Amino acid sequence: MSKIKKLLDKILRGNSDKNIKFQDLIKLLLYFNFIERIKGSHHIYTREEIEEILNIQPTKEKKAKAYQVKQFREIILKYKLMDELENSENKDDKPDKKDD
């Protein structure tokens, strides 16, 4: 299981929102093609087809704030972003066709 998939499973379970590393949350947002804009300690993430804007900041312990992890989980579920992950994994499993 990839690191992305493990992290996503951890977020979707929702039982450790306080223990998600800030940098791991950023990796996931970028993996799902969110656009990052930084203003001071605020990292702002948007994506064209998603109306919500995620504004995240790290805690002093370099963790993501629990309510921000919850917001991201709700976006994953609402917009079915898991389908993108599954589609990319299926694409990786198929051998490339070669033109003869």
Protein Blocks (a to p, Z undefined) as FASTA:
>chain_A
ZZklmmmmmmmnopammmccfklmmmmmmmnopacddehjbccdddfklmbdcdddddfk
opacfklmmmmmmmmmmnommmmmmmmmmmmmpccdddZZ
